[in-house]
Amino acid sequence: MDAIQKEMLKQIADLHGVPAGAYNFRVNGEGAGRQTTENIDIVTKTDKPGIDIIIKPGTKNESVHIPVVLSKAGLKESVYNDFYIGEGSDVTIIAGCGIHNSGDEASEHDGIHTFFVGKNAKVKYVEKHYGEGDGKGARILNPQTIVHVDEGGRLEMDTVQIKGVDSTVRVTKADLKAGANLVIREKIMTHGSQYAKTDFTVDLDGEGCGADVVSRSVARDDSKQEFVSVIRGNNLCTGHTECDAILMDRGVVTAVPSLTANHLDASLIHEAAIGKIAGDQIIKLMTLALTEEEAEQQIISGFLK
């Protein structure tokens, strides 16, 4: 990989070299390195672009890195990655995509990830999206995440997009069995004329399952964001969805939380708050010798932390 590609890996996966454990690097539509372990296998699909990540039952304290980097203008791809997490496992998966576009044609990566979380398994999933480059070509990312969580399983999903992505539609669909849990934390910042939409749909099917979906975002300049969240309680369950957004300049944010209780013992809550930074917060920080711009940045950093 060249210097630009290595820098992108730092941005999306905090990698400064070859990671320990299993990994699969994809650069400009091709494989750029792979390593498996005794407990984690990575297999190339034969029917379409993508890989199968197979984690043996009982695997503990292991990780998988599967970053994607695009540094060619005009490259567009759809990649299908399936994760099979064995019963009783406890693993971390670090994904993400970085696009460096210095050309005039749009570059696009659509990652379709499907998780099969086994009984009593635990997964921490981290996904970062990042764009850069001085070209006129758009940087487009449209991830889809499909989650099936078996009895007693748990998936924690941490997604971040804070720079350089011109257009994104992020779709997440999940269904949970008895005692399963899903926790999603999303952070997004848009600027310029960028557009970002997130669309969550969660079916709480099993007795005692629960979901907690929280999105925090900042819309600057003339950017636009949409947040759609649908939680359906189909059994005795708990569900919570929350959207907190800061508006700056001429930014626009639309929040559409939706709850459907299909069972008498479904307990569901939604929250949404959209507004500008409070003036007294800025004034308070300016008394500490910060400029107005520095005060705004401190507030945004803390909000998206």
QUIRASUL-V246215 format. One record per backbone hydrogen bond with DSSP energy under -0.5 kcal/mol. CO is the residue of the C=O (numbers start at 1). NH is the residue of the N-H. Records with the same first field share a line. If there is no record, write none. Layout:
BEGIN
CO = NH ; NH
END
This chain:
BEGIN
2 = 6
3 = 7
4 = 8
5 = 9
6 = 10
7 = 11
8 = 12
9 = 13 ; 15
10 = 14
22 = 65
23 = 35
25 = 32 ; 33
26 = 69
27 = 30
30 = 27
33 = 25
35 = 23
39 = 56
40 = 37
41 = 54
43 = 52
49 = 80
50 = 45
51 = 82
52 = 43 ; 54
53 = 55 ; 84
54 = 41 ; 56
55 = 86
56 = 59
59 = 90
62 = 92
63 = 22
64 = 94
65 = 24
67 = 26
68 = 98
69 = 28
70 = 100
72 = 75
75 = 108
77 = 110
79 = 81 ; 112
80 = 51
81 = 114
82 = 53 ; 84
83 = 85 ; 116
84 = 55 ; 86
85 = 118
86 = 89
87 = 58
89 = 122
90 = 61 ; 62
91 = 124
92 = 64
93 = 95 ; 126
94 = 66
96 = 68
97 = 130
98 = 70
99 = 101 ; 132
100 = 102
101 = 135
103 = 137
105 = 74
107 = 140
108 = 77
109 = 111 ; 142
110 = 79 ; 112
111 = 113 ; 144
112 = 81
113 = 146
114 = 83
115 = 117 ; 148
116 = 85 ; 118
117 = 150
118 = 121
119 = 88
121 = 154
122 = 91
123 = 125 ; 156
124 = 93 ; 126
125 = 158
126 = 95
127 = 160
128 = 97
129 = 162
130 = 99
132 = 101
138 = 107 ; 140
139 = 166 ; 167
140 = 109
141 = 169
143 = 171
144 = 113
145 = 173
146 = 115
147 = 175
148 = 117 ; 150
149 = 177
150 = 153
151 = 120
153 = 181
154 = 123
155 = 157 ; 183
156 = 125 ; 158
157 = 159 ; 185
158 = 127
159 = 187
160 = 129
161 = 189
163 = 131
164 = 166
166 = 195
167 = 141
168 = 197
169 = 171
170 = 199
171 = 145
172 = 201
173 = 147
174 = 203
175 = 149
176 = 205 ; 206
177 = 180
178 = 152
180 = 210
181 = 155
182 = 212
183 = 157
184 = 214
185 = 159
186 = 216
187 = 161
188 = 218
190 = 220
191 = 194
192 = 222
194 = 224
195 = 168
196 = 226
197 = 170
198 = 228
199 = 172
200 = 230
201 = 174
202 = 204 ; 232
203 = 176 ; 205
204 = 234
206 = 209
207 = 179
209 = 238
210 = 182
211 = 240
212 = 184 ; 214
213 = 242
214 = 186
215 = 244
216 = 188
217 = 246
218 = 190 ; 220
219 = 248
220 = 223
221 = 250
223 = 252
224 = 196
225 = 254
226 = 198
227 = 256
228 = 200
229 = 258
230 = 202
231 = 233 ; 260
232 = 204 ; 234
233 = 262
235 = 237
236 = 208 ; 209
237 = 267
238 = 211
239 = 269
240 = 213
241 = 271
242 = 215
243 = 273
244 = 217
245 = 275
246 = 219
247 = 277
248 = 251
252 = 225
254 = 227
256 = 229
258 = 231
260 = 233 ; 262
263 = 266
265 = 237 ; 267
266 = 268
267 = 239
269 = 241
271 = 243
273 = 245
275 = 247
278 = 281 ; 282
279 = 283
280 = 284
281 = 285
282 = 286
283 = 287
285 = 288 ; 290
286 = 289
291 = 295
292 = 296
293 = 297
294 = 298
295 = 299
296 = 300
297 = 301
298 = 302
299 = 303
300 = 304
302 = 305
END
